[in-house]
Amino acid sequence: MDRLVTLKRNKEFNYVYKRGKAVARRDFTLVYVKSRYGGLRTGFAVSRKVGNSVTRNRVRRRLKEALRMLLPEVRGSYSAIFVARPQIAEAEFADLVSQMRTALRKAGIMPKEAGSEE
């Protein structure tokens, strides 16, 4: 899986919110559900609490890029939504990648490392 495939319709988001399980991190919450479609399909929810439109779009772009870096390691078919928290606007990019990796491993979307303590 090389490309980032996103959830687009309100119906898809609602399905994940209703049926999904959540994994919380400091800067975002990951809501995910097993899917019939191949690969990982993701959505990004960044509310107005995060900041103005420039800040929200920057956060969304950073989340997408962090996920693109981790995409080669992703396994299975899932639909997932990353729900940003207000403090994400000040987060370092490397920290976002680390939190995303941990959340995806906890959710079972990414395989756990051999010597992992989780």
MOWO-V543417 format. One record per pair of residues at least 24 apart in sequence whose ideal C-beta (glycine too) atoms are under 6 Angstrom apart, sorted by the first residue. I is the first residue (numbers start at 1). GAP is how many residues later the second one is. D is the distance in Angstrom with one decimal. If there is no record, write none. Layout:
I;GAP;D / I;GAP;D
This chain:
1;38;4.5 / 1;70;5.9 / 4;64;5.5 / 5;36;4.9 / 6;36;5.8 / 7;34;5.6 / 7;36;3.6 / 13;30;5.6 / 16;63;5.0 / 16;65;5.2 / 23;80;4.7 / 23;83;4.8 / 23;84;5.2 / 25;74;4.3 / 25;78;5.2 / 27;58;5.7 / 27;60;6.0 / 27;61;4.1 / 27;64;4.8 / 27;72;5.9 / 28;54;5.1 / 28;55;6.0 / 28;56;5.2 / 28;57;5.9 / 29;54;4.6 / 30;52;5.9 / 30;73;4.3 / 31;50;4.7 / 32;46;5.3 / 32;48;4.1 / 32;75;5.0 / 33;46;5.4 / 35;42;4.6 / 35;43;5.4 / 35;44;4.5 / 37;40;5.9 / 38;39;5.6 / 40;34;5.0 / 40;38;5.4 / 41;38;4.9 / 42;38;5.0 / 43;38;4.3 / 44;38;5.2 / 45;36;5.7 / 45;38;4.6 / 46;38;4.4 / 49;37;4.9 / 50;34;5.4 / 50;36;5.4 / 50;39;5.7 / 51;38;5.3 / 55;34;5.3 / 59;25;5.5 / 59;29;5.5 / 66;30;4.8 / 66;31;4.7 / 66;34;5.1 / 70;31;5.9 / 73;37;5.1 / 74;35;5.8 / 74;36;5.7 / 78;31;5.3
